[in-house]
Amino acid sequence: MAIVVGIDVGGTTTKGALVEGDGTVVERTEVPTQRDAATKTIIGVAESLLIAAREGGHTPRAVGIGAAGFVEHSTGSVTFSPNLVYDDPHISAAVSSATDLPVTVDNDANAAAWGERTFGVSRGCDDVAMLTIGTGIGSGFIVAGKLVRGHSGAAAEFGHTVLDPSGPPCPCGLKGCLEQLASGGAMGRLGRAAAEQDPSTKMLEMAGGVTAIDGEHVAAAAAQHDEAATRVLRSAGRWLGIGLSNLVNVFDPEIIVLGGGAVEAGEAYLGVARDQLAAMTAAQRRRPMRVDVAALGNDAGIMGAAALALEI
């Protein structure tokens, strides 16, 4: 059976695996991402997995990479990345030179969307929208069975669509992006503001101080019925629902898939988002929209990168 290397590059960690054609993971690894040398990190992960492959009697035929940032798919190069420095932006050429294998590179959220379509909750669907919601919001879109990449590889950045032009500034250079209103990072910022107004919130006890509050503390406090934390999740969920309504108006997908750590905030967040989306689609007399949580979890990027490599 064919086997490939799949690598998912994140701002904190870079994960990789040897993946067979049916989606079976044979070997996996995870290392901290060198924020000023992300390409070096990728090569290290690829070489480590190739050593493991040889020891296990496997011969990988290609390498697939999902990279955070704007990716020019035709050349396998990163053209812009706000959170990482790729010491060699020509990732495909660099990794191919180091491994002597064909390499395909795509945006990390594109890879996650492709992974869910190939092995996960949207398997077999030809029109898919996926949001990966963590500290920020990434997105991948599949239309008529093909990934939407755009002319320069910068398409499908739905997290940077502006919902509130007077809203909080975003590292992308704009203000009031969906990412700044509905992500885990947004939850943390709103949680810190809420704690300054309400010192009795459990978020303070959990985090040990206002400045340490992040999205996970907000979600944990809300799970214990903390009112301030619950209000934060509801606000973020409402904005997410508004963003999803805009997404539906543009793409009319068969299914919307939500992944990333923020979905673990649960129904205080996702339920509000679904309700907001349902109200807005009903107002337009649109069909009800299927919204599911990603089945592959944190493996979506790896599996998608592997699935893309299997197509080389």
Helices and strands as residue ranges (DSSP letters): E 3-9, E 13-20, E 25-32, H 38-55, E 63-67, E 70-72, E 77-80, H 91-99, E 103-107, H 108-119, E 128-133, E 137-143, E 146-147, G 158-160, H 178-182, H 184-197, H 202-207, G 210-212, H 215-223, H 227-251, E 255-259, G 261-265, H 267-283, E 291-293, G 297-299, H 300-310
